[in-house]
Amino acid sequence: MFTTTTQFFDRAQVAAIERSLEYMPPDSPYRDFCAWALDDPVRSARWLQVTDVTPVTGLTRYVLGELGEIAQAELTPYITVMNVYLMYENVSDNLAIGLACPDPSDTSSSVRKQVVHDFNESMMARLAEPIPSAAKRIDLRGLAPLADGISLFRQSLAEDEHRLLSRAYLREREPKGGVRVLEQDVIAPLQANIESAAEVARTVLPLPCGELVRAGLIARYAAVNRLLSDDERDLEENLRLGTDSILVYPTLAYYLAVVGDALGLAPGFSRRSGDLPLQEGLRAAALIVRLLNDVGSLLLEIDDEPLAEVLRSVTESSRQERSARVALIAEASQRGNLFTRIAKDIEFGEFNVCLDGVLSSGDPVAAVERFCERLHDVRRSYRGAVKTLKAASATINACTAGQAPLGDLLSRFVGFHQRMYAESHRSTAGEYAVAQARGQAAG
């Protein structure tokens, strides 16, 4: 079993986050807020949930749980580095909420699109360095005037919880400028996002799979910028870009690298960039998680006959409703968790391989028919990726026979998301950054 105890790992994780606050300017209101949140066990638990740390830590424990005896002193520093990066990545990812299908009343959408684009360009430049230097940092302060007015709290899946915590913070600290200055301190966590990614690169590049991690990270930011463009794209391109943008490929490659190093493994295939089983497995896992994130486990895995009945119902609704959006939301309200991921991306205006171009159509019937066709196509892609992952995992396991079944790491990562995305997106079990105690006081 993965021997890192919960208490030991949690202390190390918080310490790593506290160190990462130094990536932000010393006068940053958001930096002070984060330090305050981490200073008390009760509010720390809530803050770690809404910033993705708690669920990502749960994912890590599950994925690594069956990989044999791993010394906590060796592995914990590696894993906390990745988790810190994913925490800040949650902030930059949230800035893109609503950009896939902007609400006409959202006056910040065009500005946010430019901020996200420029941030991605800066991130790619930082990661393009052979090994990003800890002493050399990209300065994002030039983006501050453009980012003025963007709310970190509103741009999240847990705005209420952020505001509850901020009110408690303001009561205790009474910072200059109040909540407005705090929630609009966008540049500070973006700066930390870039530097935490640079730390990931510094950590992993000397190891097997290190270059795969860097390549996957750069592909992520390039894909997001492509998705933000107004160019028309077909389903094949959306699947490719969606697969690149979801961060599964570099995250799994990182896990393979650090676990292999901790166990003293140096499988030959992980050193050859042209080896297909490893890259095919990583790519298949990324595609599966992309589709699970967008469509949900239940809708991907439902049998053809009951699915046909569901889609007939959606199509009938489209003839009676004023838009595809209303028809799909109406169907979601009657189907339990079957349409939970579709409903979530409609609500938040996020990229979805089945919804791209559908919600903006003026013809609800044609739009829903397009949605149904895409759903059939992505279900086929999902089944193909599952087969590819199974074969690739077996090959990877064979390469590490007698040492550790590293291929199982990919399968467990996917299995975690299959279970999570079968649950409601409004629950902690079905979404990462959802607080455990909505509506309760925050300290």
C-alpha positions as CSV (number, residue, x, y, z in Angstrom):
1,M,0.0,0.0,0.0
2,F,1.0,3.6,-0.5
3,T,2.5,4.2,3.0
4,T,2.3,8.0,3.2
5,T,0.1,8.5,6.2
6,T,-2.8,11.0,5.9
7,Q,-1.5,13.3,8.7
8,F,2.1,13.3,7.4
9,F,1.0,14.0,3.8
10,D,-1.5,16.7,4.8
11,R,1.1,18.6,6.8
12,A,3.6,18.4,3.9
13,Q,0.9,19.6,1.5
14,V,0.0,22.6,3.5
15,A,3.7,23.4,4.0
16,A,4.2,23.2,0.2
17,I,1.3,25.6,-0.4
18,E,2.7,28.0,2.2
19,R,6.0,28.0,0.4
20,S,4.3,28.6,-2.9
21,L,2.8,31.9,-1.6
22,E,6.2,33.4,-2.1
23,Y,5.5,33.2,-5.9
24,M,3.1,36.0,-5.4
25,P,4.1,39.7,-4.8
26,P,4.7,40.3,-1.1
27,D,2.0,43.0,-1.0
28,S,-0.6,40.8,-2.6
29,P,-4.0,40.8,-0.8
30,Y,-4.7,37.3,-2.2
31,R,-1.4,36.0,-0.8
32,D,-2.4,37.4,2.7
33,F,-5.8,35.8,2.4
34,C,-4.4,32.4,1.5
35,A,-2.0,32.6,4.4
36,W,-4.8,33.5,6.8
37,A,-7.0,30.6,5.5
38,L,-4.2,28.1,6.1
39,D,-3.6,29.3,9.6
40,D,-6.7,27.7,11.2
41,P,-7.7,24.0,10.8
42,V,-11.4,24.6,10.3
43,R,-11.2,27.3,7.6
44,S,-8.2,25.6,6.1
45,A,-10.3,22.5,5.4
46,R,-12.9,24.6,3.6
47,W,-10.4,26.6,1.6
48,L,-8.5,23.4,0.6
49,Q,-11.8,22.0,-0.7
50,V,-12.8,25.0,-2.9
51,T,-9.3,25.4,-4.3
52,D,-9.2,21.8,-5.5
53,V,-6.5,20.6,-3.1
54,T,-8.6,18.1,-1.1
55,P,-10.2,16.3,-4.0
56,V,-6.9,16.2,-6.0
57,T,-5.2,14.8,-2.9
58,G,-7.9,12.1,-2.7
59,L,-7.3,11.3,-6.4
60,T,-3.6,11.0,-5.7
61,R,-4.0,8.7,-2.8
62,Y,-6.4,6.5,-4.8
63,V,-4.2,6.3,-7.9
64,L,-1.1,5.5,-6.0
65,G,-2.7,3.2,-3.5
66,E,-1.8,-0.2,-5.0
67,L,1.6,0.5,-6.3
68,G,3.5,-1.2,-3.6
69,E,5.6,0.1,-0.7
70,I,6.7,3.6,-1.4
71,A,8.8,5.6,1.1
72,Q,6.8,8.6,2.1
73,A,10.0,10.7,2.5
74,E,10.8,10.1,-1.2
75,L,7.4,10.4,-2.8
76,T,5.6,13.1,-0.8
77,P,7.8,16.0,-2.1
78,Y,7.1,15.1,-5.7
79,I,3.4,14.8,-5.2
80,T,3.0,18.0,-3.3
81,V,4.8,19.9,-6.1
82,M,2.2,18.7,-8.6
83,N,-0.8,19.3,-6.3
84,V,0.3,22.9,-5.7
85,Y,0.5,23.5,-9.4
86,L,-3.0,22.0,-9.9
87,M,-4.3,24.2,-7.1
88,Y,-3.2,27.4,-9.0
89,E,-4.3,25.9,-12.3
90,N,-7.8,25.8,-10.8
91,V,-7.7,29.7,-10.7
92,S,-6.5,30.2,-14.3
93,D,-9.0,27.5,-15.5
94,N,-11.8,29.3,-13.8
95,L,-11.1,32.5,-15.6
96,A,-12.3,30.8,-18.7
97,I,-15.7,29.9,-17.2
98,G,-18.4,31.2,-19.6
99,L,-16.0,31.9,-22.5
100,A,-17.2,28.9,-24.6
101,C,-20.7,30.4,-24.8
102,P,-20.5,34.0,-23.5
103,D,-23.6,35.5,-21.8
104,P,-24.4,38.8,-23.6
105,S,-24.8,40.4,-20.2
106,D,-21.2,39.4,-19.2
107,T,-19.2,42.5,-19.9
108,S,-16.0,40.8,-18.7
109,S,-15.9,38.0,-21.2
110,S,-13.8,39.7,-23.9
111,V,-11.3,41.0,-21.3
112,R,-11.1,37.6,-19.6
113,K,-10.4,36.0,-23.0
114,Q,-7.5,38.3,-23.6
115,V,-6.1,37.8,-20.1
116,V,-6.3,34.0,-20.4
117,H,-4.7,34.2,-23.8
118,D,-1.8,36.3,-22.7
119,F,-1.4,34.2,-19.5
120,N,-1.2,31.0,-21.7
121,E,1.4,32.6,-23.9
122,S,3.5,33.6,-20.9
123,M,3.2,30.1,-19.5
124,M,4.3,28.5,-22.7
125,A,7.3,30.8,-22.8
126,R,8.3,29.8,-19.3
127,L,8.0,26.1,-19.9
128,A,10.0,26.4,-23.2
129,E,13.1,27.0,-21.2
130,P,15.4,23.9,-21.1
131,I,15.0,23.7,-17.3
132,P,13.1,26.8,-16.0
133,S,15.3,28.7,-13.6
134,A,14.0,29.3,-10.1
135,A,15.8,32.7,-10.1
136,K,14.2,33.9,-13.3
137,R,10.5,34.6,-13.2
138,I,8.1,36.0,-15.8
139,D,6.5,39.2,-14.6
140,L,2.7,39.4,-15.2
141,R,2.2,42.9,-13.7
142,G,1.7,44.2,-17.3
143,L,-1.6,42.3,-17.3
144,A,-2.9,44.1,-14.2
145,P,-4.6,47.0,-16.0
146,L,-6.4,44.6,-18.3
147,A,-7.4,42.3,-15.5
148,D,-8.8,45.1,-13.4
149,G,-12.4,44.4,-12.5
150,I,-12.3,40.6,-12.9
151,S,-13.5,38.8,-9.8
152,L,-11.7,35.6,-8.6
153,F,-14.7,34.7,-6.6
154,R,-17.3,35.1,-9.3
155,Q,-15.0,33.1,-11.7
156,S,-15.3,29.9,-9.7
157,L,-17.6,27.0,-9.1
158,A,-17.9,27.9,-5.4
159,E,-18.4,31.7,-5.3
160,D,-20.6,31.6,-2.2
161,E,-17.9,29.7,-0.2
162,H,-15.2,32.1,-1.3
163,R,-17.3,35.0,-0.1
164,L,-18.0,33.4,3.2
165,L,-14.3,32.9,3.8
166,S,-13.5,36.4,2.6
167,R,-16.0,38.0,5.0
168,A,-14.5,36.1,8.0
169,Y,-11.1,37.3,6.8
170,L,-12.2,40.9,6.5
171,R,-13.7,40.8,10.0
172,E,-10.4,39.6,11.5
173,R,-7.9,41.5,9.4
174,E,-9.7,44.6,8.0
175,P,-7.3,44.9,5.1
176,K,-7.0,48.1,3.1
177,G,-9.3,48.2,0.2
178,G,-11.7,45.6,1.5
179,V,-13.2,42.7,-0.4
180,R,-13.0,44.4,-3.8
181,V,-9.2,44.6,-3.7
182,L,-9.0,41.0,-2.5
183,E,-11.3,39.4,-5.0
184,Q,-9.7,41.3,-7.9
185,D,-6.1,40.4,-7.1
186,V,-6.1,38.2,-10.2
187,I,-2.4,38.6,-11.2
188,A,-1.0,37.2,-8.0
189,P,-2.4,33.6,-8.3
190,L,-1.7,33.7,-12.1
191,Q,1.9,34.5,-11.3
192,A,2.0,31.6,-8.8
193,N,0.4,29.3,-11.4
194,I,3.3,29.9,-13.8
195,E,6.0,29.5,-11.2
196,S,4.4,26.4,-9.8
197,A,4.4,24.9,-13.3
198,A,8.1,25.8,-13.6
199,E,8.7,24.0,-10.4
200,V,6.9,20.9,-11.8
201,A,9.2,21.1,-14.8
202,R,12.4,21.5,-12.7
203,T,11.3,18.5,-10.6
204,V,10.5,16.1,-13.4
205,L,12.7,16.9,-16.4
206,P,15.8,15.0,-15.1
207,L,13.5,11.9,-14.7
208,P,12.2,9.3,-17.3
209,C,9.0,10.8,-18.9
210,G,10.1,14.3,-18.0
211,E,10.0,15.6,-21.6
212,L,6.5,14.0,-22.0
213,V,5.4,16.1,-19.0
214,R,6.7,19.3,-20.4
215,A,5.3,18.6,-23.9
216,G,1.9,17.8,-22.4
217,L,1.9,21.0,-20.3
218,I,2.8,23.2,-23.3
219,A,0.1,21.4,-25.4
220,R,-2.5,22.2,-22.7
221,Y,-2.0,26.0,-23.0
222,A,-1.8,26.0,-26.8
223,A,-5.0,24.0,-26.9
224,V,-6.8,26.4,-24.6
225,N,-5.8,29.4,-26.8
226,R,-7.1,27.5,-29.9
227,L,-10.4,26.7,-28.1
228,L,-10.7,30.4,-27.3
229,S,-10.5,31.4,-30.9
230,D,-13.7,32.1,-33.0
231,D,-12.6,29.7,-35.7
232,E,-15.0,26.9,-36.6
233,R,-13.9,23.4,-35.7
234,D,-15.1,19.9,-36.5
235,L,-15.6,17.2,-33.8
236,E,-12.2,15.6,-34.6
237,E,-10.4,18.8,-33.8
238,N,-12.5,19.5,-30.7
239,L,-11.6,16.0,-29.4
240,R,-7.9,16.6,-30.0
241,L,-8.0,20.0,-28.4
242,G,-10.2,18.9,-25.6
243,T,-7.8,16.0,-24.9
244,D,-4.8,18.3,-24.8
245,S,-6.5,20.9,-22.7
246,I,-7.6,18.7,-19.8
247,L,-4.1,18.2,-18.3
248,V,-4.5,14.4,-17.9
249,Y,-1.5,13.5,-20.2
250,P,1.1,15.6,-18.3
251,T,-0.3,14.7,-14.9
252,L,-0.2,11.0,-15.5
253,A,3.3,11.2,-17.1
254,Y,4.4,13.0,-14.0
255,Y,3.1,10.3,-11.7
256,L,4.8,7.6,-13.8
257,A,8.1,9.5,-13.7
258,V,8.1,10.2,-9.9
259,V,6.8,6.7,-8.9
260,G,9.3,5.1,-11.2
261,D,12.1,7.1,-9.6
262,A,10.9,6.4,-6.0
263,L,10.8,2.7,-6.7
264,G,14.1,2.7,-8.5
265,L,12.6,1.8,-11.8
266,A,14.0,3.0,-15.1
267,P,11.9,1.2,-17.7
268,G,13.5,1.6,-21.1
269,F,10.3,2.5,-22.9
270,S,9.9,5.6,-20.7
271,R,13.1,7.0,-22.0
272,R,12.3,6.7,-25.7
273,S,10.0,9.5,-26.9
274,G,8.9,7.5,-29.9
275,D,7.6,4.6,-27.8
276,L,3.9,4.1,-28.7
277,P,2.4,2.1,-25.7
278,L,3.2,4.7,-23.2
279,Q,2.1,7.7,-25.3
280,E,-1.0,5.8,-26.6
281,G,-2.0,5.0,-23.0
282,L,-1.6,8.5,-21.8
283,R,-3.5,9.9,-24.8
284,A,-6.3,7.3,-24.4
285,A,-6.6,8.1,-20.7
286,A,-6.8,11.9,-21.5
287,L,-9.5,11.4,-24.1
288,I,-11.5,9.2,-21.7
289,V,-11.4,11.8,-18.9
290,R,-12.2,14.6,-21.4
291,L,-15.3,12.7,-22.4
292,L,-16.2,11.8,-18.9
293,N,-15.8,15.5,-17.9
294,D,-18.0,16.7,-20.7
295,V,-20.6,13.9,-21.1
296,G,-20.6,12.0,-17.8
297,S,-20.2,8.3,-17.1
298,L,-23.9,7.5,-17.2
299,L,-24.6,9.0,-20.6
300,L,-21.4,7.5,-22.1
301,E,-22.1,4.0,-20.8
302,I,-25.9,3.7,-21.0
303,D,-27.1,1.0,-23.4
304,D,-28.1,1.9,-26.9
305,E,-31.8,1.1,-26.5
306,P,-32.5,3.3,-23.4
307,L,-30.3,6.0,-24.9
308,A,-32.5,6.1,-28.1
309,E,-35.6,6.7,-25.9
310,V,-33.8,9.5,-24.1
311,L,-32.7,11.2,-27.3
312,R,-36.3,10.9,-28.8
313,S,-37.5,12.7,-25.7
314,V,-34.9,15.5,-26.1
315,T,-35.7,15.9,-29.8
316,E,-39.4,16.1,-29.0
317,S,-38.7,18.8,-26.4
318,S,-36.7,20.8,-29.0
319,R,-39.9,21.1,-31.1
320,Q,-41.7,22.6,-28.2
321,E,-39.0,24.8,-26.6
322,R,-37.6,28.1,-27.8
323,S,-34.0,26.9,-27.8
324,A,-31.7,23.9,-27.5
325,R,-30.5,25.2,-24.2
326,V,-34.0,25.1,-22.7
327,A,-34.7,21.6,-24.2
328,L,-31.5,20.1,-22.8
329,I,-32.0,21.7,-19.4
330,A,-35.5,20.4,-19.3
331,E,-34.4,16.9,-20.1
332,A,-31.6,17.1,-17.5
333,S,-34.2,18.0,-14.8
334,Q,-36.0,14.8,-15.4
335,R,-33.1,12.4,-15.8
336,G,-31.4,12.4,-12.4
337,N,-27.6,12.4,-12.9
338,L,-27.7,11.2,-16.6
339,F,-27.3,14.8,-18.0
340,T,-25.4,16.3,-15.0
341,R,-22.3,17.1,-17.0
342,I,-24.2,18.6,-19.9
343,A,-26.3,20.7,-17.5
344,K,-23.1,21.9,-15.7
345,D,-21.4,23.1,-18.9
346,I,-24.6,24.8,-20.1
347,E,-24.9,26.6,-16.7
348,F,-21.3,27.8,-16.6
349,G,-20.8,28.3,-20.4
350,E,-17.8,25.9,-20.5
351,F,-16.3,24.1,-23.4
352,N,-18.0,20.8,-24.2
353,V,-17.3,18.6,-27.2
354,C,-21.0,17.9,-27.6
355,L,-22.2,21.4,-27.2
356,D,-19.8,23.4,-29.3
357,G,-21.9,25.5,-31.7
358,V,-25.1,23.9,-30.5
359,L,-26.3,26.4,-28.0
360,S,-25.8,29.4,-30.3
361,S,-28.0,27.9,-33.1
362,G,-31.2,29.7,-33.8
363,D,-33.0,26.4,-34.8
364,P,-33.6,24.3,-31.7
365,V,-34.6,21.2,-33.6
366,A,-31.5,21.2,-35.8
367,A,-29.3,22.1,-32.8
368,V,-30.6,19.1,-30.8
369,E,-30.2,16.8,-33.7
370,R,-26.5,18.0,-34.0
371,F,-26.1,17.3,-30.3
372,C,-27.5,13.8,-30.7
373,E,-25.2,13.0,-33.6
374,R,-22.2,14.2,-31.6
375,L,-23.2,12.1,-28.6
376,H,-23.2,9.0,-30.8
377,D,-19.8,9.9,-32.2
378,V,-18.2,10.5,-28.8
379,R,-19.6,7.3,-27.4
380,R,-17.8,5.4,-30.1
381,S,-14.6,7.4,-29.4
382,Y,-15.0,6.6,-25.7
383,R,-15.3,2.8,-26.3
384,G,-12.3,2.9,-28.6
385,A,-10.2,4.8,-26.1
386,V,-11.2,2.3,-23.3
387,K,-9.9,-0.6,-25.4
388,T,-6.7,1.3,-26.3
389,L,-6.1,2.1,-22.6
390,K,-6.6,-1.5,-21.6
391,A,-4.0,-2.7,-24.1
392,A,-1.5,0.0,-23.4
393,S,-1.8,-0.6,-19.6
394,A,-1.1,-4.3,-20.1
395,T,2.0,-3.5,-22.2
396,I,3.3,-1.0,-19.6
397,N,2.8,-3.6,-16.9
398,A,4.7,-6.2,-18.9
399,C,7.6,-3.8,-19.1
400,T,7.8,-3.5,-15.4
401,A,7.0,-7.1,-14.5
402,G,8.2,-8.1,-11.1
403,Q,8.6,-4.5,-10.0
404,A,5.4,-2.5,-10.0
405,P,2.3,-2.5,-12.3
406,L,2.7,1.1,-13.5
407,G,0.1,0.5,-16.2
408,D,-2.5,0.1,-13.5
409,L,-1.8,3.8,-12.5
410,L,-3.5,4.9,-15.7
411,S,-6.5,2.6,-15.2
412,R,-7.0,3.7,-11.6
413,F,-6.8,7.4,-12.7
414,V,-9.6,6.8,-15.2
415,G,-11.6,4.7,-12.8
416,F,-11.6,7.5,-10.3
417,H,-13.1,9.9,-12.8
418,Q,-15.6,7.3,-14.0
419,R,-17.0,7.2,-10.5
420,M,-16.8,10.9,-9.9
421,Y,-18.5,12.0,-13.1
422,A,-21.4,9.6,-12.5
423,E,-22.4,11.9,-9.6
424,S,-24.1,15.3,-9.6
425,H,-21.9,18.2,-10.5
426,R,-23.3,20.0,-7.5
427,S,-21.9,17.5,-5.0
428,T,-18.4,17.1,-3.6
429,A,-18.5,13.5,-5.0
430,G,-19.2,14.8,-8.5
431,E,-17.0,17.9,-8.9
432,Y,-13.6,19.0,-7.7
433,A,-14.0,22.5,-6.3
434,V,-17.4,22.3,-4.5
435,A,-17.4,23.1,-0.8
436,Q,-18.4,20.4,1.7
437,A,-20.6,22.7,3.8
438,R,-22.5,25.1,1.6
439,G,-24.1,28.0,3.4
440,Q,-22.4,27.5,6.8
441,A,-20.4,30.2,8.5
442,A,-16.8,30.3,7.6
443,G,-15.1,31.0,11.0
